[in-house]
Amino acid sequence: MFKFVYWLIYCATYPFYRYRFVGRENIPNGPCVMCANHTANSDVVFLVMANGPKWDFGVIGKEELFRFRPLGALFKWLGAFPVKRSTSDLHAVKTCFSILKAGKKLLIFPEGKRVKPGMVSEPKPGAALFAVRCKVPLVPVYIPEGRKAFRKNIVVIGEPYEPQVEGKPDQHQYQEITMDLMSRIMELKTKELKA
């Protein structure tokens, strides 16, 4: 059923965005944290499409997206779950750990909100924490910024890597891992321009 919905969404959105995916072979078969930059509401569609027609993931979405019940129910069926961004949402954190421990992929936007070109990015260390605690790799994903409809949009999936930590990591180490992750994501932009 999910494959049907995947291809339905693909066919409905491809004429507008004409996306192509580079580096899909980098996506591990097992659990990992796929992390992308975030500049538009449609980024979640790009990230889910990048993962391919496999229902083996969970994706974090802002709580506001789930307030309209029919739409919220659809999102949850597709593997999304809400997070309260203004507080420390322990339920969402536990859900993230459960997804990874179940052998699934966690799709997340480290910046937490849309960051338009020219805005200051303030990424959160959640992705780093989940990867380190669950001992799974991070997978950087670059989604084109400032994209326009009816033009080619290339999504680049980078190589997975496991963040290195010394001893028991603290908040400072998690933040360093996060900044390195965002640098890796933006480095993929050069591959998008060459593709």
N, C-alpha and C positions, 0 to 999 in steps of 0.2 A: 504493500500500500504506500509506504514512504517513497519508494522508487517512482511510483506513478505521480505522487505529489511533486517530487523533485523535478521530474521532467516536465510536468505541467508548469511549474514556476519558471523553469529554464526557458521553455518555449514562449512564455508570456513576457519575460523580461529581456530575452536576448535581442529582439529587434530594436530595443531602445538603447541597451548598453553595449551590445556586441562584445561581451567579455571573452577573454582567453586566459587560460591558466598556464603559467610556466612553473615547473618544479614540483608538480604533483607527486612525482616519484620520491620526493623528500618526506612525505607524510608517513610516519611510522604506522605499522599495523596495530600496535598496542596503544596504551594510554599515553597522552601527551597534552601539553597546554599550547594550543594554537593562538598566537597573539598578533593582532593587527592594529595599525593606526586607524584613527576614527575621525572622519571629516564630514560624513553625511549619514542620514538615517538609513539609506539603502546599503550601508556597509555590512550590515548583518546578513543581507541576502548574498552579497559577494563572498563573505566568509563561509557561509553554509554551502554555497555552490562550489567553492574551492575545495571543500572536503570531499566532494563527490557524492554519488547516490548511495551513501552508506549511513544507516541510522545507528551510528555508534558514537554519539556526541551529546553534550549538553551545552547550552549557550546562555550566558547571562544577559538579561535585558532590564532596562530601567522599569521600575514599578509602574510608571504612568502608562506604559504600553499594554498593561494587563487590566486596566480599569474597565474597559469595554468588554464585558464578559464573553460574548461570542468570539471576539478576536483573541482575548486572553486564553480562552480554552484551546483555540487553534494553535497558538504559540506554544502552549504547554504540551500539546500533542506532538508538536514538531521537535520537542526537546529543550525548549526555552524555559527559564524560570526567572522570577522577578528578584530584584535587589533594591533595597532602600538605600539610595546613595547618600542621604543626609545623616545616616547613623551607621554604627557598626552592626551590620545585619548578620548576626550569628547563624541564623537559619540558612541564609544564602551561602555562608562560608562552609557550613556542614554539608550542604548540597554539593558544593564544588569538590570537597574531599570524597564524598560518596561516589560521584561520577568517575573520578580517577581510580578509586579503589575497585570499582566495578569493571575496570579495564576499558573505559570509554575515553573519548577525547573531550577536553574542556576548551570551548571557544570563547575567547575573552578579548576585550579592548582595554589594555592597561591604562589608557588615559581616562577611562571612566565616563567621558563625555565627548561630544564633538569638538574638535580643535581645528578651526579653519586656518588656512595658510596665513602666517603673520601673527597668530595668537600664541601665547606662551603655553607650552605643554607642561602639565603637572601629573605625570603618570603615577599610579598607585602601585605599591609593592605586592599586591595580592597574587599576581601570576607567578612571581618569583617564589613566594611563600608556598604556594601549592606545588610547584615543581620540586622544590627542595624537600619539603616534608614528605611528599609521595614518591620521591626519587624517580621522576619521569622527566623526559626532555622538554625543552621549550622549542617551539617552532615559530620563527618570525614570518609574518606575512605582510606584504606591502600591497595596499589597495590604492589605486590612483587617486590623487587629490584633484579637486577642481574639474572632475570629469563632466562631460556633457553628453546628452542623449544623441543617439545615432552616430556615435564615433567609437572607434576601437578602444577598449579598456582592458589593459593587461594586468592581471593579478599575479604577483610573484611570490612563490612559497620558497623560503630559504631552507637551509639544511638544519636538521634538529641538533641540539646540543644540550648537554646537562651542565647547569651552572655549578661552578666550583666554589665550595665554601670551606672555611677552616674552623674546626670546632663547632660549637653551637652558634649558628648565625643570629645576629641581632638585627634590629631595624635598619641600622646603617648599612649592613651587608646586603640586606634585601633591596634597599634603595639603589645600591651600586649595581646589583644584578639587573634591576629594572632599567636603569639608565643605559647599561650595556645592551640590553634587549632592544630598547627603542633605537639605539644607534644601528643595530643590526637590521632592524626593520627599514630604516631610512636608507641604509646602504643598498637595499634591494631596488631602490628607485632607479639606480643606474642600469640595472638589468632590464627594468621595465622600459626605459628609454631606448635601449638597444634592440629590444625584441620586435 
